[in-house]
Amino acid sequence: MRSVMKEVLKRTSLPIGMTLAVLATATPTAAAQTVRFDTVSDARRVDLYFYHGAGNSTLIREGDSPGYARDGRKQVHMKLPQKSQVCLTIVNAHPADYTYGLSLTVDTVTPKLPAFPPAFNALTSKYKADVPPSDPLSDYVTLVKSVTTLRNEIAAARKALATSDQPEPLSDVDSDSPKHGYRFGQSYLKDSLPSTPGTFNDSTLLQDLNKSVASARDAVKKAASADSSLYNTVIDALEAQIPVFVAIRDQMKKAFASPGMVTLCADVGQGPTLMKLGIASKDGAYGSGRDTKDNIALEILVQPPYKRPALTIHPIAIVPISFSSVPQFSLVNDTVRSSPGDAIAFRVGVLANLNLASFGPDDALGVGLGLGVGVSASSSVIQDVFLGGVVSLRDQLRLGIGFGASQFPAGLQGATVGQPLPASAGKLDGLIQTQRKFAMQILFVMPGLNLHN
């Protein structure tokens, strides 16, 4: 039986009127920071099962033997990839009385069933109950009996369906002969009520009863009885009530035509995704004794791993460090002087980073290979070209070390060390010549800035 239900679930889409809404937060909730998450590697769909009871609703799991076992958790925490699905199946759903949704449920209320007309008994009490088939009024009697029988069948169905709101025990969820629950209502309508012309399961019920009305009118006309006026009054009343009874029958069959399981699915978002089961009572046409949103507390929190694009481009700060001495030029008493200086510079630039792998908690850490260039504040000429490795923490911090060529001071043009600076030479900084040297570059990405993602 369970395998049949699973096959039905695979082929059955979400019932009309049910809407899923997933709350995706930008930062983990307090619960997400303190609870332990169950990781399901590379899963694209995770199935959970829920028992809808009356005071004992609970998450359940498949047992080692046929049947289900109670899980008891009120919160489920998982780590799943983005765009994977979490599906929650209510194994003993009652779609006639309740709507089911994750976080948000939008459903139309089933129209309230009309009450039986109070004048019905009075109008049908005066007829010849024991008229033999050969009697001219036999078709009239047949009509009255058919409508009365249909009324009784609807009353019996209503009484039986009212018990369907009582959930079946968890041990009977897979039973082929349910004694309670929604599937019991389905079984009762299908197997316990007749399908002969003019009865509850007659597929052409309205047409057959209308034919019976026409035959009854002909019979009364031919009989020419002194009570013909009364008989025609009864026929008129029955004819008016037939569509009402057929509508009630149709509503019952429609209410119990859905699968006895409801599966709700929602996609995992880009951040921590919180899903809440919501169960709302409809109009209570067949009962309202099961648990609803006031006493249902099931939350599914999914923490997806951080996902970074394959290629990103970032503005960076660069600190080139030369492996050889770099001269430093200055003016002392109008004389040009040179001394060994720091082999370190500071520049800004752009990095194209190829993200190679992710690791650590939630894949927050990543390693990549970057190609970068740097420029100085005083020149638009590219000063650095390098290739290096980059380590990133989500998109909040990136650090790297590269190796390549960088421009460093090497000499003077238009001035001589140890000689006065010529009056026509201008500023000393404009006379410094640079030379490209092999260097190491320390780089970091400016937090919160991205040129492209």
Stockholm file with secondary structure:
# STOCKHOLM 1.0

chainA/1-453         MRSVMKEVLKRTSLPIGMTLAVLATATPTAAAQTVRFDTVSDARRVDLYFYHGAGNSTLIREGDSPGYARDGRKQVHMKLPQKSQVCLTIVNAHPADYTYGLSLTVDTVTPKLPAFPPAFNALTSKYKADVPPSDPLSDYVTLVKSVTTLRNEIAAARKALATSDQPEPLSDVDSDSPKHGYRFGQSYLKDSLPSTPGTFNDSTLLQDLNKSVASARDAVKKAASADSSLYNTVIDALEAQIPVFVAIRDQMKKAFASPGMVTLCADVGQGPTLMKLGIASKDGAYGSGRDTKDNIALEILVQPPYKRPALTIHPIAIVPISFSSVPQFSLVNDTVRSSPGDAIAFRVGVLANLNLASFGPDDALGVGLGLGVGVSASSSVIQDVFLGGVVSLRDQLRLGIGFGASQFPAGLQGATVGQPLPASAGKLDGLIQTQRKFAMQILFVMPGLNLHN
#=GR chainA/1-453 SS CHHHHHHHHHHCCCCTTCCCCCEECSSCCHHHHHSCCEECTTCSEEEEEEECCSSCCEEEEECSSSSEEECCCSEEEEECCTTCEEEEEETTCCTTTEEEEESCCCCCCCCCCCCCCTTHHHHHSSSCTTCCTTSTTHHHHHHHHHHHHHHHHHHHHHHHHHGGGSCCCGGGTTCSSCSSSHHHHHHHHHHSSCCSTTSTTCTTHHHHHHHHHHHHHHHHHHHTCTTHHHHHHHHHHHHHHHHHHHHHHHHHHHHTCSCSCEEEEEECCSSCEEEEEEEEECCCSSCCCSCCGGGCCCEEEECCCCCCCSEEEEEEEEEEEESSCEEEEEEETTEEEEEEECSBCCEEEEEEEEEEEEESGGGCEEEEEEEEEEECTTCCSEEEEEEEEEEEETTTEEEEEEEEEEEEEEEESSCCTTSBCCTTSCCGGGGEEEEEEEEEEEEEECTTCCSBC
#=GC SS_cons         CHHHHHHHHHHCCCCTTCCCCCEECSSCCHHHHHSCCEECTTCSEEEEEEECCSSCCEEEEECSSSSEEECCCSEEEEECCTTCEEEEEETTCCTTTEEEEESCCCCCCCCCCCCCCTTHHHHHSSSCTTCCTTSTTHHHHHHHHHHHHHHHHHHHHHHHHHGGGSCCCGGGTTCSSCSSSHHHHHHHHHHSSCCSTTSTTCTTHHHHHHHHHHHHHHHHHHHTCTTHHHHHHHHHHHHHHHHHHHHHHHHHHHHTCSCSCEEEEEECCSSCEEEEEEEEECCCSSCCCSCCGGGCCCEEEECCCCCCCSEEEEEEEEEEEESSCEEEEEEETTEEEEEEECSBCCEEEEEEEEEEEEESGGGCEEEEEEEEEEECTTCCSEEEEEEEEEEEETTTEEEEEEEEEEEEEEEESSCCTTSBCCTTSCCGGGGEEEEEEEEEEEEEECTTCCSBC
//
